[in-house]
């Protein structure tokens, strides 16, 4: 037998043996936000169930900073063996449109594992002390004092930032952006009254609204929030066509064996089909998604194009 062929067969046999034994040790699930943010909340739900299905501990590793970039780079540079994964969200495909240079390629350096859920929208919320009691009142205040009203976001390029920039363009107002490292710290400052306004992720701010700690003004989806059905959408209020929604998904480093990716994808699809997962997602304004790795890859390419166009229209200059 040709030595090159023999070597190739040996590699194939080794890969299949490793894949068959996977996972043999705990898995690290990198969540690129601080604890308490929406991505962290959803990532922990998925991580707990992934541990049960795979029969190994799944350790949540929060690596906040630079709008998911720090955590994403860690995964991009990790061994492609299925033991380091990335649980991420919409900022992953927004970042190429708002940062001049990333330390990884959003498509090339990751193996898409599975699209887990979509966010049906953000909730525009204000601190109870803020005078505006409706979105129209907010618009009127912003027009009367351009740039004087601050809004918090989970970071430059995060959906909570892009939603605010889109709103300014479509409503004809000027706000001032105050970026935080993630949604958790942003909401904490909002609750403390240090910043009055946020386009907040539903998993984090809806409980605060229901507890009376934040006042909702509008929902950014085209359909009303199931949790806040009396809250009008931005589109309904008169800014026609306005929509800001997000997604959640799992990635592995590029080069992860196909058999491992498929095993992880099968587990992810089982998780989103579980009745209790769907119940918990519904309570967070999330729509479960069951996809193949190929379907998720197509979705990511489409999302990259979408946000490149949005950033251009909003006049966002890459940093």
N, C-alpha and C positions, 0 to 999 in steps of 0.2 A: 504493500500500500504506500502511495506517495506520502512523504513525511508531512507535507503541508495539509493534506487531507486528514491525516491522522490527528494532527494538532487541532484542526478545526473541529473534528468530531469530539475530541477530548474536551474542548471548551464548551461545546453544546451540551455534552453529558454533565459537565460541572454546573453549568447554568441551570439545567433542568433539575439537578439534584438539590441545588441551593433553593430554587423556587419551591420545590416540593416541601422542603423543610421550613420554609418561611411561614410565620415568624418564629425565630428561636429565642428572641430576647425582647425586652421592652422597646416600644416605638416612641420616638420623640415627635410630637405634633407641634410645630412652631406656629404660634399665633402672633402675628406682627403688630399687636396692639397691647396696651396696658390692661390689666384685669378690670373687668366691669364694663368694657366697651361692647358694642353689639357683636363684633366678630368674636370676641372672647366668650360671650354668652352662648352663641350658637356653636362655636368650636368645642366648648366643653360638653355640650349635649351630644355632639357627634363623637367626640373622643371617648366618652363613657361607653357608648354603645359599640364603638369600634373595638374597644378592649374586650368586651364580652364575646363578640363574634369571632375575633382572632385568637382569643385565649391567651393574650399577653397584656401587660400593663401598657397604657398609652399615657405618656407623661406630657402634660401641657407645658410648653415653654414659651412664656410671654416675652417677646423681644420687640418692644415698642420703639418707635422713632422714625422720623423722616417719611411719614405717610406710608408705612408698610415696607419701606425699602430695606431697612436694616435686617428685619426678619427674613425677607425674601432673599436677600443676598446670602444669608447663612445657609438657606436650603439650596440655593443654586450652586453653592460651592461644597456642599456635603457629598459624601459617598453615595453613589447611585445604587443603593442596596435595599431600599424600602424601609430603612429604619429611621430616616429623617424625612418628615412630610411637612407641607405648608398648608395651613388652613387660612384662606384669604378671601377677599371680597372685591367689590367694584373698583376700589382704588388701584388694584393691580393692573387694570386695563386703562385707567385714567392717567397714571403716572407718565407714560411715554409722551402724552400730549402736553404735560405741564412741567416736565423736567428736561433740561437740555441733554443731560447724559445720565444714564443709569448704570450701576455696576454689574448689570446682567442684561440679557435680552429677554423680554417678557415672553416671547414665544419659543425661541430657540433653546433657552436654558432650563426649561421645565417640561416635565411629562404630565399633561393633564390627566387626572385620575377620575374625577367625577364632579359634575355640577349638582350641588346639594339643594339649594333653595334660591328663590327670588324674593326680594323685599318688594312689597306692593307699594311702598312709598315712605317718605319721611313725614314727620309732623313738625310744622312750624310752631314753635313754642316760645313763650316769653315768661319772664319772672313775674309773679303776681303783682309786684309793685309797678310794673311798666304800664303807662297810661293806655296804650292801645288795647281795645277789647275785641277788635275784629281786624281782619287782614286789610280792609279798606282804610281803617284808621291808621294802621301801620304805614300804608302807602302814602297817605296824606301827610303824616308826620315826617316821613323820609323826604318827600318832595319839598316840604317847608324848611327842612334843615339838611341839605345834602351832605353826606359823609359824616354826620354827627351821631348816627345810631350804629353801635357795634354789633356784629353777630359772630358767635363762636363757631368754630368748626373742629373736626377731628384731625385737621392737618391740611396743609397746602396740597391741593389736588384730590383730597378726599371727596366723596360724593356730597358730604355735608357742606363742603366749600363750593363745589361746582353748582349745586342746587341754588346756593345764594347768588352766585354770579349770573346764572341763567335768569333768576328772578329779577335781578337789577336791570338786565337788558330788556326783558319782556315787559316789566312794569314801569320802566322809565324812571328808576330811582337810583340813588347812590347810597350804599351802606359802607361801613368799614369792617374789613375782615380781620378777625383775631384768631389765628390758628393755634391749636393745642397739639400735643403729641398723639392723642387718641380721644375717642368719644367720652370715656370715663372722666378724665380731668376737665374736659370742656363742660360736661353736664354739672360737675361739682361746682365750678365757678358760676354757672348759670343759676344753680340752686342758691348759691350764696349771694346772688345779686351783683356780682362783679361785672357781669356782662348780661345784657337784657334779652338777647334774642339768639335762637339757634334753629337751624333746619335739622332737627334731631332724628336719629335712627329710632324706629319704633320700638325695638326690643328694650331700649334703654329709657326712652322718655314716656312711653305710654303708661307704665306703672306710676310715674311721677304725676302725670296728668290725672290719672284715676284717684290718686291720693290727695289731689288738690294742691300739689306743690308747684306745678307749672300750669300756665294757661295756654290752651291750644288755640291757634288762629285759623289754621287750614291744613289740609293734607295734600301731599305732592303727587299722589297717584292720580290716574284718570278716573279710577273708581274709588268710592269712599272706603275708609278704613273699617274693617269688620269690628274692631275693638272700640272705635269712636264713630259710630254710624251717623250721629247728628252733626259731625264736623264736615263742613263743605270742602270740596277740593279747590285748589287754586284755579283750575279750569272753570269750575262752576261760578266762582266769584267774578270771573270776567277776563282773566288772562288766558285766553283760549290757546289750547295746545300745550300748555305748560305741563311737563311731566318729569319727575326725578325718581327713578327706582334703581334698585341695586341687586346684587347677587352674592352668593357664597359658594365656595368650592374648594376642592382638595387638589394639590399638585405634589408631584415628586420631582427629584432632580432629573435632568436629562440623562438618558442612558439607563434608567432603572429597567430591569428585565421586564419584558412584556408580560410574562406569566405573573410577576408580582403586581404589576399595574392592574392586570385583569382580576387578580384575587382581591385587591383593595377596592376596585370598582364594584365587584360583586357584593362586597360587604357594605359599601356606601349605598348601593341601590336597595339592599335589604333594610338598611336603617331608615331611609326616607319612606319606605312602604309600611313601616311599623305604625299601627294606630296611635300609640302613645307619642311617637315622634310627630306625627301629623297634628295631634292635639296640642303639643307644646309649640310647634311652629305656628299654628293658627293663633295661639295666644300672643305670639310675637309679631303678628302681621306678616308672616312668611308663607310663601307658597312652595311646597316641596317639589323638587325636580329629580327625576330619575333619568340619567343619561349614560351613554357609553363614553369612553374616553374620546372617541372620534367626534361625537356630537358636541362634547364640551369644547374641544379644540376649535370647531367651526364657530361656536358661540363666541369664544374669546377673540377670534379674528374679526368678527362682526362688531364686537364691542369696542375694539381698538379703533376701528374706522369711525364708529359713531362718536366717540369722545374726541377724536382728533378734529372732527367737524364742529362739535359743540365748543371746544376751546377756542377755535378760530373765530366763531361767531361772537363769543363772549369777549373776545379781545384779550384772553389770558396769555401773558407773556411767559414762556418757559423760564424757569429759574436755573 
